[in-house]
Structures are given as C-alpha cells and as structure tokens.
C-alpha cells in the first residue's frame, strides 16, 4: 500500500498535527486552560518535528555520492537534536504559563467546546499512531520511531487534558487544571531527555542489542571447527535499520580464499537472520593465526 511509506508518513503526521494544533490553540484562547495549552504546544511541536522529519528522511535516503561515500544517514541524528530542542522548549513554555496562572489566576471558559475538541484530538491521534506503527514495522525507520514517541506523548496529554476538563466542568475546581498543566509540561521535558539519551547512544556508536547473539554464532562455528577462533568483534548501528558488524576470524593457514569466503557467507547469513528487516554490513578479516594480542580491539 503506497500510503504505508516512510516518505509519506511525515506528511500525513504533520498535516494531522497541524489540524490538532489549530483547534487546540483556538480552544485555549477561548477557555484559558493551562492543560489545553500544554496539549496545543505538544501538537505544535509534533507538527514542526514531522515537517522536519519529512526533509530528514528524504535527505537520509539519498544514495552515496562522490562527496558522501558512506551515504547520508546521519542527517537523522541532526534531526534528532532539533527534535530534542523543540520538545524541551515546548515543555518549558507550558511550565512558564502554569507559573503565570498561579500568580494571576483565571477562570476557565467554554468547557463544553474544549471537551469536544479533546475527544476529537484523542481519536485523530490514536488513528495516527496506528498508522505510524504500520509504517515503522515496514521500514524500521528511526525517525518514524521518534515520531511515534511524540504522538504517544500527545495521546497521553490529550487523555489527561480531557479528564481535567471534565473534572473542572463538574466541580469548578480550577486548581486541578493548573496542576495537570504543570505535570504535563514536566512530562514533555522528561520525554525530551529520554530522546536525547537514545540519540547519544547512536551518535557514540553503541553496540547492537544483537552483539551477544552474534558472538554465539561465531562460537558455534569455532566449536564446529569451521574456524579456529575469532576476535575483534565490534558492532554499531549506522542509521535507521542499518547495522554494522566487524570481526577477525582465524582460519587454518592452508584454507583457500574460496573456502574462507564460503564460511563468511554462511556466518553473514546467520547474522542477518537476527533482524531480517535490517540492512546488515558484515565486514571480516581472515587471519592465519591468532594475533588478537597485537590488535587494540575491545
């Protein structure tokens, strides 16, 4: 299905977020609810991020060229930095507005209309998350994954805001709106911190989750006497669903190049089974004897 596409997903996401942001901002102006403001800021943030993701994915999928021989995938990490900034600042703005409300309290107006807005927001956001999950399962794109995190945050925010507005509607206990608004502002900032932690792991070439299983595969080949030993096993993630593995394998000095290559083909096939959706880059070096003591490997 053409719509289940990593290039199209940010357009659909940003369009949905734009609609949500507009109706929430209008509802905030009408009601004066801090909780509504936090939800509006969340939607504005998601709209900006989804627009940026569209360009990030488009650029990241460009093929390698003479000046960029290792492709353009790391643009995703630049996008992630901008996303973190947007998320954190939106949370800080909501917290600032909450402090203003504490200093100068105001009543909430047009509660019925605001409740309808939040119900519509919850339905639209849930539908968008369902769609993005389908795209992520197909593409395993890291940018799409971050988008899902944003919209899940938005969904949680919408539910809390709806519950708050309903509570205030029946009790007129406005302080609940201030408390929920403050908590949601802090929650948005917490989400931004978690995003930057994940981004940092990728930027610093954190080892793959599959590293232990890759080591087991190599040990199995060693136990079956197909290789004498191995060393210098290193792994990292290169970008969305692109994984890098590097190792040295020690073979009998009399092993032909053809046989060595055949063994590597088998090992590569086993490694790729660990995550069939990923694009694997398996780099190997054949040694006639174990020189691990001479290599500065992890």
C-alpha positions in Angstrom: 0.0 0.0 0.0 1.5 3.3 -1.1 0.4 5.2 2.0 2.4 2.8 4.2 5.6 4.6 3.3 8.3 6.3 5.3 8.4 9.2 2.8 4.7 9.8 3.0 4.3 9.2 6.8 5.7 12.6 7.9 3.4 14.5 5.6 0.3 12.7 7.0 1.7 13.2 10.5 2.4 16.9 10.1 -1.0 17.5 8.4 -2.8 15.8 11.3 -0.7 17.7 13.9 -1.5 21.0 12.1 -5.3 20.4 12.4 -5.0 19.3 16.0 -2.8 22.3 16.9 -5.1 24.9 15.3 -8.3 23.6 17.0 -6.4 23.3 20.4 -5.0 26.8 20.2 -8.5 28.2 19.4 -9.8 26.2 22.4 -7.0 27.5 24.6 -7.8 31.1 23.6 -11.4 30.6 24.4 -11.0 28.6 27.6 -7.8 29.9 29.1 -7.0 26.3 30.3 -3.3 25.6 31.0 -3.8 21.9 30.4 -5.3 22.8 27.0 -2.3 25.0 26.3 0.1 22.1 27.1 -1.8 19.9 24.6 -1.7 22.6 22.0 2.0 23.1 22.4 2.5 19.3 22.1 0.6 19.3 18.8 2.5 22.4 17.5 5.8 20.7 18.5 4.7 17.4 16.7 3.8 19.4 13.6 7.2 21.1 13.4 9.0 17.9 14.1 7.1 15.9 11.5 7.8 18.6 8.8 11.4 18.4 9.7 11.4 14.6 9.6 10.0 14.7 6.1 13.1 16.5 4.9 15.4 14.5 7.1 14.1 11.2 5.7 14.2 12.5 2.2 17.8 13.5 2.6 18.8 10.4 4.5 17.5 8.1 1.8 19.7 9.7 -0.9 22.3 7.3 -2.3 26.0 7.6 -1.7 27.9 10.1 -3.9 31.5 11.1 -4.5 31.5 13.5 -1.6 29.4 11.3 0.8 30.7 7.8 0.1 29.1 6.4 3.3 25.6 7.7 2.4 23.6 10.5 4.2 22.1 8.6 7.1 23.5 10.7 9.9 21.2 13.6 8.9 18.7 11.7 11.1 20.8 12.4 14.1 20.9 16.1 13.3 17.1 15.9 13.1 17.0 14.2 16.4 18.9 17.0 18.0 16.5 19.6 16.7 13.6 17.4 17.9 15.0 17.3 21.4 15.3 21.1 21.5 11.7 21.6 20.2 10.3 19.1 22.7 12.2 20.5 25.7 11.3 24.1 24.9 7.6 23.3 24.5 7.6 21.7 27.9 9.4 24.7 29.4 6.8 27.1 27.8 3.9 25.2 29.3 5.6 25.3 32.7 6.1 29.0 32.3 2.4 29.6 31.5 1.5 27.5 34.5 3.6 29.7 36.8 1.8 32.8 35.3 -1.6 31.2 36.1 -0.6 30.6 39.7 0.5 34.3 40.0 -2.6 35.6 38.2 -5.5 33.0 38.5 -8.2 33.0 35.8 -11.4 31.0 35.4 -11.8 28.5 32.6 -14.5 29.3 29.9 -16.2 27.3 27.1 -15.5 24.0 28.8 -18.1 22.1 26.7 -16.4 23.1 23.4 -13.0 22.3 24.9 -14.1 18.8 25.9 -15.4 18.1 22.3 -12.0 19.3 20.9 -10.1 16.9 23.2 -12.4 14.0 22.2 -11.7 14.6 18.6 -8.0 15.0 19.3 -7.8 11.6 21.0 -9.5 9.9 18.1 -7.3 11.5 15.5 -4.1 11.0 17.5 -4.9 7.3 18.1 -5.5 6.8 14.4 -2.2 8.5 13.5 -0.2 6.3 16.0 -1.8 3.2 14.5 -0.8 4.3 11.0 2.8 5.2 12.1 3.2 1.9 13.8 2.4 0.2 10.4 5.0 2.3 8.7 7.6 1.6 11.3 7.0 -2.2 11.2 7.6 -2.0 7.4 10.6 0.4 7.3 12.1 0.2 10.8 13.0 3.8 10.3 14.4 5.5 13.4 12.8 8.9 12.6 9.4 7.3 12.4 10.0 5.6 15.7 10.7 9.1 17.3 7.5 10.4 15.7 5.6 7.6 17.3 7.0 8.6 20.7 5.9 12.1 20.1 2.4 11.2 19.2 2.1 8.8 22.1 3.1 11.7 24.3 0.4 13.7 22.6 -2.2 11.0 23.2 -1.4 10.7 26.9 -1.6 14.5 27.1 -4.9 14.6 25.4 -6.4 12.0 27.7 -5.2 13.9 30.8 -6.5 17.2 29.5 -9.9 15.7 28.7 -10.1 14.2 32.2 -9.1 17.5 33.7 -11.6 19.5 31.7 -14.4 17.1 32.6 -13.4 17.3 36.3 -13.4 21.1 36.2 -16.7 21.1 34.3 -18.5 19.2 37.1 -16.6 20.6 40.1 -15.3 24.1 39.1 -12.1 23.2 40.9 -9.8 25.2 38.6 -6.6 24.4 40.6 -6.7 20.8 39.1 -6.1 22.4 35.6 -3.0 24.2 36.9 -1.6 21.0 38.5 -2.2 18.9 35.4 -0.8 21.6 33.2 2.4 21.7 35.2 2.7 17.9 35.3 2.3 17.7 31.6 4.9 20.3 31.0 7.4 18.4 33.1 6.4 15.2 31.4 7.1 16.7 28.0 10.6 17.7 29.2 11.2 14.2 30.6 10.3 12.8 27.2 12.9 15.1 25.5 15.6 13.9 27.9 14.9 10.3 27.0 15.1 11.1 23.3 18.5 12.8 23.7 19.8 9.8 25.6 18.8 7.4 22.8 20.3 9.8 20.2 23.5 10.0 22.2 23.8 6.2 22.2 23.6 6.1 18.4 26.0 9.0 17.9 28.5 7.3 20.1 28.2 4.0 18.2 26.7 2.0 21.0 27.0 -1.8 20.4 24.0 -3.6 18.8 21.5 -5.4 21.0 22.3 -8.5 18.9 26.0 -8.4 19.9 25.7 -11.4 22.3 23.9 -13.5 19.7 26.5 -12.6 17.0 29.2 -13.8 19.4 27.2 -17.1 19.9 27.1 -17.6 16.2 30.9 -17.2 15.9 31.5 -19.5 18.9 29.3 -22.1 17.3 31.4 -22.0 14.1 34.5 -22.3 16.3 33.1 -25.3 18.2 32.2 -27.0 14.8 35.9 -26.5 13.7 34.9 -24.3 10.7 37.1 -21.5 12.1 39.9 -21.8 14.7 38.8 -18.7 16.7 37.7 -15.1 16.3 38.5 -11.8 17.8 38.0 -8.0 17.4 34.2 -8.4 17.3 32.6 -4.9 17.1 29.1 -3.8 16.3 27.3 -0.5 15.9 24.2 1.0 14.4 24.7 3.1 11.3 21.3 4.6 10.9 17.6 3.6 10.7 17.6 -0.2 10.4 21.3 -0.3 9.2 23.6 -2.4 11.3 27.4 -2.8 11.2 29.4 -5.9 12.3 33.2 -6.3 12.1 35.3 -9.2 13.3 38.5 -11.2 12.6 38.3 -14.9 12.2 41.3 -17.2 12.5 41.4 -19.9 9.8 43.8 -22.8 9.1 46.7 -21.3 7.0 46.0 -23.8 4.2 42.4 -22.6 3.8 41.7 -21.4 0.3 40.2 -17.9 -0.4 37.2 -19.6 -1.8 36.6 -21.7 1.3 37.1 -18.7 3.6 34.6 -16.7 1.6 32.1 -19.5 1.7 32.4 -19.7 5.5 32.0 -16.0 5.8 28.9 -16.2 3.6 27.4 -18.7 6.0 28.2 -16.6 9.0 26.8 -13.4 7.4 23.5 -15.3 6.5 23.2 -16.4 10.2 23.8 -12.9 11.4 21.2 -11.4 9.1 18.5 -13.8 10.4 18.8 -11.9 13.8 16.9 -9.0 12.2 15.7 -9.7 8.7 14.3 -6.2 8.3 17.7 -4.5 8.9 20.3 -3.8 6.3 23.5 -5.5 7.5 27.1 -4.6 6.8 29.2 -7.5 7.9 33.0 -6.9 7.5 35.5 -9.6 8.2 39.2 -10.1 8.2 40.8 -13.5 7.8 43.9 -14.4 9.9 46.2 -17.4 9.5 46.9 -17.3 13.3 45.5 -15.6 16.4 47.0 -12.1 16.5 44.4 -10.7 19.0 47.2 -9.8 21.4 48.5 -7.3 18.7 45.1 -5.7 18.0 43.8 -2.9 20.1 40.2 -4.2 20.0 37.5 -4.1 22.6 
